[in-house]
Amino acid sequence: MTADAEIVTRRAMSAGVPMQPVGQLRGFSNALARIGFDTDALLALAAVPRSVLDDPDGLVPCTAPDVVYRAALAERRVPNLAAHLGWNLAMGTFPLLDYLVLSTDTVDDALRQLQRYFHLTGSPAALEIAADADGVRLIVQPGTDEFCAQLTVAILIHHLRDETEQRLRVSHVSLMREPEDWRDLERLIGCVVNAPAAWSGVAFPRATLGVRMRRRDPVLRRVLEGQPAPLQRSVVAPSADGLVPRLRALVLSRLGHGLPDIDEASRQLAMAPRTLQRHLAAEGASFKELIDATRREAAERLLSDRSLAVSEVGYVLGFSEPSAFHRAFRRWHGMTPQKYRADH
């Protein structure tokens, strides 16, 4: 195990207790408050200070979200509470996942991003896309987990409807376990619920897959969609010209969507790869060095901003694992991203 991997492992444990990022608990707390619960009391039962929720890098016991949810159930009966919790989970609760999904072009693209990056929520559930003659099904695994199934389908339908300006069409929702109050659930999510069924998830007609996505939430647009623009302003002067600033702007515009290789960059800049390399050499740079420098400067900007957790910053910058981001950052600054954030 490398030193960076040991750092990540230590952060996932505290006094022998498994820990997880605070994002899920923060989202649950805010959603329960909208439903009318006293979340301060619920957090106290989970032994989590409210101040922890304000730290993007905060860690809480993995059991904390379950403790808070069960305490809410014990306090007051709300039929289908998991679904109502999901319906009230605000856009931007999981900033990186929301950005990756809502910045896509179509519903089909959004579903594929959800399948790929859903693990960023900290949920024990996973998503699977299955196509058939009528459309696609987004399946929640394990489907027998009533809480995860109801929570996930409610979040999915609510947010995608908002993002498509109510043009999203849902064939039906399928649940392996019957809901507590059938009419309440169908009224909440606005579609037919089939239960008990062989799978849990949402079925979409094929025609809805091509519906265009639109980021309508002004808070999300400002906090998430706006991230590349401040990054460009901080790294590239508005009056700068030349190939290097243009290439840096291209890299920054791709954050969260996969960094371009030299062939793609060449196409975007309307020149052959060899021509690009030759021009970069004339300006005293190489493609690899420029990518590295741009990522370093973007990392500094994002870590100073604190809108994203350190682990999410790594994903935005194109690192596949937190340990890879830690290694790169140590090479850039001789310290961990957490230490840099604390110092700035």
VENGI-V60246 format. One record per residue. N is the residue number from 1. OMEGA is omega as a letter, one per 40 degrees, with the letter a starting at -180 (NA if undefined). NEAR is the number of other ideal C-beta (glycine too) atoms within 10 Angstrom. D_FIRST is the distance of its C-alpha to the first C-alpha in Angstrom with 1 decimal. Layout:
# VENGI-V60246
n=N omega=OMEGA near=NEAR d_first=D_FIRST
n=N omega=OMEGA near=NEAR d_first=D_FIRST
This chain:
# VENGI-V60246
n=1 omega=a near=8 d_first=0.0
n=2 omega=i near=10 d_first=3.8
n=3 omega=a near=11 d_first=6.7
n=4 omega=i near=19 d_first=8.3
n=5 omega=i near=15 d_first=6.2
n=6 omega=i near=11 d_first=6.7
n=7 omega=a near=17 d_first=10.2
n=8 omega=a near=16 d_first=10.8
n=9 omega=a near=11 d_first=9.9
n=10 omega=i near=10 d_first=12.2
n=11 omega=i near=16 d_first=14.8
n=12 omega=i near=15 d_first=14.9
n=13 omega=i near=11 d_first=16.0
n=14 omega=a near=12 d_first=18.9
n=15 omega=i near=6 d_first=20.3
n=16 omega=a near=5 d_first=18.7
n=17 omega=i near=12 d_first=20.4
n=18 omega=a near=11 d_first=18.7
n=19 omega=i near=17 d_first=19.5
n=20 omega=i near=16 d_first=20.3
n=21 omega=a near=23 d_first=21.8
n=22 omega=a near=23 d_first=25.5
n=23 omega=a near=23 d_first=27.0
n=24 omega=a near=19 d_first=28.1
n=25 omega=i near=26 d_first=29.7
n=26 omega=i near=23 d_first=31.4
n=27 omega=i near=23 d_first=32.9
n=28 omega=a near=25 d_first=34.0
n=29 omega=a near=22 d_first=35.6
n=30 omega=a near=15 d_first=37.5
n=31 omega=i near=22 d_first=38.7
n=32 omega=i near=25 d_first=39.9
n=33 omega=i near=14 d_first=41.8
n=34 omega=i near=14 d_first=43.6
n=35 omega=i near=15 d_first=44.6
n=36 omega=a near=8 d_first=46.1
n=37 omega=i near=20 d_first=43.7
n=38 omega=a near=13 d_first=43.2
n=39 omega=i near=20 d_first=39.5
n=40 omega=i near=10 d_first=39.4
n=41 omega=i near=12 d_first=40.4
n=42 omega=i near=23 d_first=37.9
n=43 omega=i near=23 d_first=35.0
n=44 omega=i near=14 d_first=36.3
n=45 omega=i near=15 d_first=36.1
n=46 omega=i near=19 d_first=32.4
n=47 omega=i near=11 d_first=32.0
n=48 omega=i near=22 d_first=30.9
n=49 omega=a near=11 d_first=32.7
n=50 omega=a near=12 d_first=34.1
n=51 omega=a near=8 d_first=32.8
n=52 omega=a near=15 d_first=29.2
n=53 omega=a near=19 d_first=30.5
n=54 omega=a near=11 d_first=31.4
n=55 omega=a near=13 d_first=27.9
n=56 omega=i near=20 d_first=26.2
n=57 omega=a near=19 d_first=22.8
n=58 omega=i near=18 d_first=23.9
n=59 omega=i near=19 d_first=22.1
n=60 omega=i near=27 d_first=24.1
n=61 omega=a near=18 d_first=23.7
n=62 omega=a near=16 d_first=23.3
n=63 omega=a near=14 d_first=26.6
n=64 omega=i near=24 d_first=28.5
n=65 omega=a near=23 d_first=29.9
n=66 omega=i near=15 d_first=31.1
n=67 omega=a near=18 d_first=32.7
n=68 omega=a near=23 d_first=34.5
n=69 omega=a near=20 d_first=35.7
n=70 omega=i near=15 d_first=37.0
n=71 omega=i near=18 d_first=38.7
n=72 omega=i near=22 d_first=40.4
n=73 omega=a near=11 d_first=41.7
n=74 omega=a near=10 d_first=43.0
n=75 omega=a near=14 d_first=44.7
n=76 omega=a near=11 d_first=46.6
n=77 omega=i near=8 d_first=47.1
n=78 omega=a near=19 d_first=46.4
n=79 omega=i near=14 d_first=46.7
n=80 omega=a near=22 d_first=43.7
n=81 omega=a near=20 d_first=41.8
n=82 omega=i near=23 d_first=38.6
n=83 omega=i near=31 d_first=40.5
n=84 omega=i near=21 d_first=42.2
n=85 omega=i near=24 d_first=38.8
n=86 omega=a near=27 d_first=37.6
n=87 omega=a near=21 d_first=40.9
n=88 omega=i near=18 d_first=40.7
n=89 omega=a near=23 d_first=37.1
n=90 omega=i near=16 d_first=37.7
n=91 omega=a near=20 d_first=36.8
n=92 omega=i near=19 d_first=34.0
n=93 omega=i near=18 d_first=32.3
n=94 omega=a near=25 d_first=29.2
n=95 omega=a near=21 d_first=29.8
n=96 omega=i near=22 d_first=27.4
n=97 omega=a near=21 d_first=28.2
n=98 omega=i near=23 d_first=31.9
n=99 omega=a near=25 d_first=31.8
n=100 omega=a near=21 d_first=30.3
n=101 omega=a near=23 d_first=32.8
n=102 omega=i near=24 d_first=35.9
n=103 omega=i near=17 d_first=35.7
n=104 omega=a near=18 d_first=36.3
n=105 omega=a near=10 d_first=39.7
n=106 omega=i near=15 d_first=40.6
n=107 omega=i near=22 d_first=40.0
n=108 omega=i near=18 d_first=38.6
n=109 omega=a near=16 d_first=36.0
n=110 omega=i near=24 d_first=35.2
n=111 omega=i near=22 d_first=34.7
n=112 omega=i near=17 d_first=32.2
n=113 omega=i near=19 d_first=30.2
n=114 omega=i near=21 d_first=30.3
n=115 omega=a near=14 d_first=29.0
n=116 omega=a near=14 d_first=26.1
n=117 omega=a near=17 d_first=25.1
n=118 omega=a near=21 d_first=26.3
n=119 omega=i near=12 d_first=22.9
n=120 omega=i near=19 d_first=22.9
n=121 omega=a near=22 d_first=25.5
n=122 omega=a near=17 d_first=23.2
n=123 omega=i near=19 d_first=25.8
n=124 omega=a near=13 d_first=25.0
n=125 omega=i near=18 d_first=27.4
n=126 omega=a near=13 d_first=27.0
n=127 omega=a near=21 d_first=29.8
n=128 omega=i near=14 d_first=31.3
n=129 omega=i near=16 d_first=34.1
n=130 omega=a near=11 d_first=36.9
n=131 omega=i near=10 d_first=39.9
n=132 omega=a near=9 d_first=43.4
n=133 omega=a near=5 d_first=46.9
n=134 omega=a near=11 d_first=47.5
n=135 omega=i near=16 d_first=44.4
n=136 omega=i near=22 d_first=40.8
n=137 omega=i near=20 d_first=39.2
n=138 omega=a near=21 d_first=36.1
n=139 omega=i near=19 d_first=34.8
n=140 omega=i near=27 d_first=32.8
n=141 omega=e near=16 d_first=30.5
n=142 omega=a near=12 d_first=30.9
n=143 omega=a near=20 d_first=34.5
n=144 omega=i near=12 d_first=35.5
n=145 omega=a near=19 d_first=33.8
n=146 omega=a near=19 d_first=37.0
n=147 omega=a near=20 d_first=35.4
n=148 omega=a near=20 d_first=32.9
n=149 omega=a near=29 d_first=35.6
n=150 omega=a near=29 d_first=38.2
n=151 omega=a near=26 d_first=36.0
n=152 omega=a near=25 d_first=34.6
n=153 omega=i near=27 d_first=38.0
n=154 omega=i near=24 d_first=39.7
n=155 omega=a near=24 d_first=37.2
n=156 omega=a near=26 d_first=37.4
n=157 omega=a near=22 d_first=41.2
n=158 omega=a near=20 d_first=41.9
n=159 omega=i near=23 d_first=39.8
n=160 omega=i near=23 d_first=40.6
n=161 omega=i near=16 d_first=44.3
n=162 omega=a near=16 d_first=44.3
n=163 omega=i near=25 d_first=42.4
n=164 omega=a near=19 d_first=45.0
n=165 omega=i near=12 d_first=47.9
n=166 omega=i near=9 d_first=48.6
n=167 omega=i near=13 d_first=48.9
n=168 omega=i near=20 d_first=46.1
n=169 omega=i near=16 d_first=47.6
n=170 omega=i near=20 d_first=46.0
n=171 omega=i near=18 d_first=47.5
n=172 omega=i near=16 d_first=46.4
n=173 omega=a near=27 d_first=43.6
n=174 omega=i near=23 d_first=42.6
n=175 omega=i near=23 d_first=41.3
n=176 omega=i near=18 d_first=40.6
n=177 omega=a near=16 d_first=41.9
n=178 omega=i near=13 d_first=45.2
n=179 omega=a near=21 d_first=45.1
n=180 omega=a near=16 d_first=46.7
n=181 omega=a near=14 d_first=49.3
n=182 omega=a near=13 d_first=49.9
n=183 omega=i near=10 d_first=52.3
n=184 omega=a near=15 d_first=50.2
n=185 omega=i near=24 d_first=47.2
n=186 omega=i near=16 d_first=49.3
n=187 omega=a near=10 d_first=51.0
n=188 omega=a near=21 d_first=47.7
n=189 omega=i near=23 d_first=46.0
n=190 omega=i near=12 d_first=49.3
n=191 omega=a near=16 d_first=49.0
n=192 omega=i near=12 d_first=49.7
n=193 omega=i near=20 d_first=47.3
n=194 omega=i near=13 d_first=47.2
n=195 omega=e near=16 d_first=46.1
n=196 omega=a near=10 d_first=45.3
n=197 omega=a near=16 d_first=43.9
n=198 omega=a near=8 d_first=41.6
n=199 omega=i near=17 d_first=38.9
n=200 omega=i near=28 d_first=38.0
n=201 omega=a near=26 d_first=37.9
n=202 omega=i near=24 d_first=40.2
n=203 omega=a near=21 d_first=42.5
n=204 omega=i near=26 d_first=43.6
n=205 omega=a near=13 d_first=46.6
n=206 omega=a near=14 d_first=46.1
n=207 omega=a near=9 d_first=48.3
n=208 omega=a near=19 d_first=46.1
n=209 omega=a near=17 d_first=43.0
n=210 omega=i near=11 d_first=44.6
n=211 omega=a near=19 d_first=45.5
n=212 omega=i near=13 d_first=44.4
n=213 omega=i near=20 d_first=42.0
n=214 omega=i near=12 d_first=43.2
n=215 omega=a near=16 d_first=41.3
n=216 omega=a near=13 d_first=44.1
n=217 omega=a near=19 d_first=42.4
n=218 omega=i near=9 d_first=43.1
n=219 omega=i near=10 d_first=40.4
n=220 omega=a near=20 d_first=37.8
n=221 omega=a near=13 d_first=39.3
n=222 omega=a near=11 d_first=39.3
n=223 omega=a near=18 d_first=35.8
n=224 omega=a near=23 d_first=34.0
n=225 omega=a near=16 d_first=36.2
n=226 omega=a near=12 d_first=37.2
n=227 omega=a near=22 d_first=33.7
n=228 omega=a near=20 d_first=34.1
n=229 omega=i near=11 d_first=37.5
n=230 omega=i near=13 d_first=36.6
n=231 omega=i near=25 d_first=33.7
n=232 omega=a near=19 d_first=36.2
n=233 omega=a near=12 d_first=38.6
n=234 omega=a near=15 d_first=36.0
n=235 omega=a near=20 d_first=34.8
n=236 omega=i near=18 d_first=37.9
n=237 omega=a near=10 d_first=41.4
n=238 omega=a near=7 d_first=44.0
n=239 omega=a near=6 d_first=46.3
n=240 omega=i near=12 d_first=43.7
n=241 omega=a near=8 d_first=44.6
n=242 omega=a near=10 d_first=43.3
n=243 omega=a near=17 d_first=40.6
n=244 omega=i near=18 d_first=37.5
n=245 omega=i near=17 d_first=38.4
n=246 omega=a near=14 d_first=39.3
n=247 omega=i near=26 d_first=36.0
n=248 omega=i near=22 d_first=34.1
n=249 omega=i near=17 d_first=36.2
n=250 omega=i near=16 d_first=35.4
n=251 omega=a near=23 d_first=31.6
n=252 omega=a near=23 d_first=32.0
n=253 omega=a near=15 d_first=34.2
n=254 omega=a near=16 d_first=31.5
n=255 omega=a near=21 d_first=28.8
n=256 omega=a near=18 d_first=27.7
n=257 omega=a near=15 d_first=29.2
n=258 omega=a near=9 d_first=27.1
n=259 omega=a near=16 d_first=27.4
n=260 omega=i near=19 d_first=30.2
n=261 omega=a near=11 d_first=29.8
n=262 omega=i near=17 d_first=32.5
n=263 omega=i near=11 d_first=34.8
n=264 omega=i near=14 d_first=34.9
n=265 omega=i near=21 d_first=35.3
n=266 omega=i near=19 d_first=38.1
n=267 omega=a near=13 d_first=39.9
n=268 omega=a near=15 d_first=39.6
n=269 omega=i near=16 d_first=41.1
n=270 omega=i near=8 d_first=43.8
n=271 omega=i near=15 d_first=43.0
n=272 omega=i near=12 d_first=41.7
n=273 omega=a near=15 d_first=38.1
n=274 omega=i near=10 d_first=39.5
n=275 omega=i near=13 d_first=41.8
n=276 omega=i near=21 d_first=39.0
n=277 omega=a near=16 d_first=37.1
n=278 omega=i near=11 d_first=40.3
n=279 omega=i near=16 d_first=41.1
n=280 omega=i near=19 d_first=37.7
n=281 omega=i near=11 d_first=38.0
n=282 omega=i near=10 d_first=41.4
n=283 omega=i near=13 d_first=40.0
n=284 omega=a near=8 d_first=37.3
n=285 omega=i near=17 d_first=34.3
n=286 omega=a near=13 d_first=32.2
n=287 omega=a near=18 d_first=31.0
n=288 omega=a near=10 d_first=27.3
n=289 omega=a near=11 d_first=27.9
n=290 omega=i near=18 d_first=30.0
n=291 omega=a near=19 d_first=27.5
n=292 omega=a near=14 d_first=24.9
n=293 omega=i near=16 d_first=27.4
n=294 omega=i near=23 d_first=28.7
n=295 omega=a near=22 d_first=25.3
n=296 omega=a near=17 d_first=24.8
n=297 omega=i near=17 d_first=28.2
n=298 omega=i near=24 d_first=27.9
n=299 omega=i near=24 d_first=24.7
n=300 omega=a near=20 d_first=26.6
n=301 omega=a near=18 d_first=29.5
n=302 omega=i near=23 d_first=27.6
n=303 omega=i near=21 d_first=25.7
n=304 omega=a near=12 d_first=29.0
n=305 omega=a near=17 d_first=30.7
n=306 omega=i near=15 d_first=28.6
n=307 omega=a near=15 d_first=30.0
n=308 omega=i near=21 d_first=26.5
n=309 omega=a near=22 d_first=23.3
n=310 omega=a near=23 d_first=20.5
n=311 omega=a near=21 d_first=18.6
n=312 omega=i near=23 d_first=21.9
n=313 omega=i near=27 d_first=22.5
n=314 omega=i near=24 d_first=19.5
n=315 omega=a near=22 d_first=21.0
n=316 omega=a near=23 d_first=24.4
n=317 omega=i near=21 d_first=23.3
n=318 omega=i near=18 d_first=22.0
n=319 omega=a near=20 d_first=18.2
n=320 omega=a near=9 d_first=17.0
n=321 omega=i near=14 d_first=13.8
n=322 omega=a near=21 d_first=13.5
n=323 omega=i near=19 d_first=10.4
n=324 omega=i near=15 d_first=12.8
n=325 omega=i near=25 d_first=15.5
n=326 omega=a near=24 d_first=13.7
n=327 omega=a near=16 d_first=13.0
n=328 omega=a near=19 d_first=16.6
n=329 omega=i near=27 d_first=18.0
n=330 omega=i near=16 d_first=16.6
n=331 omega=a near=10 d_first=18.3
n=332 omega=a near=17 d_first=21.4
n=333 omega=a near=16 d_first=21.9
n=334 omega=i near=9 d_first=19.6
n=335 omega=i near=14 d_first=18.6
n=336 omega=i near=17 d_first=16.9
n=337 omega=i near=26 d_first=19.1
n=338 omega=a near=15 d_first=19.8
n=339 omega=i near=13 d_first=21.1
n=340 omega=a near=18 d_first=23.2
n=341 omega=i near=20 d_first=24.7
n=342 omega=a near=11 d_first=25.5
n=343 omega=a near=10 d_first=27.2
n=344 omega=NA near=10 d_first=29.2
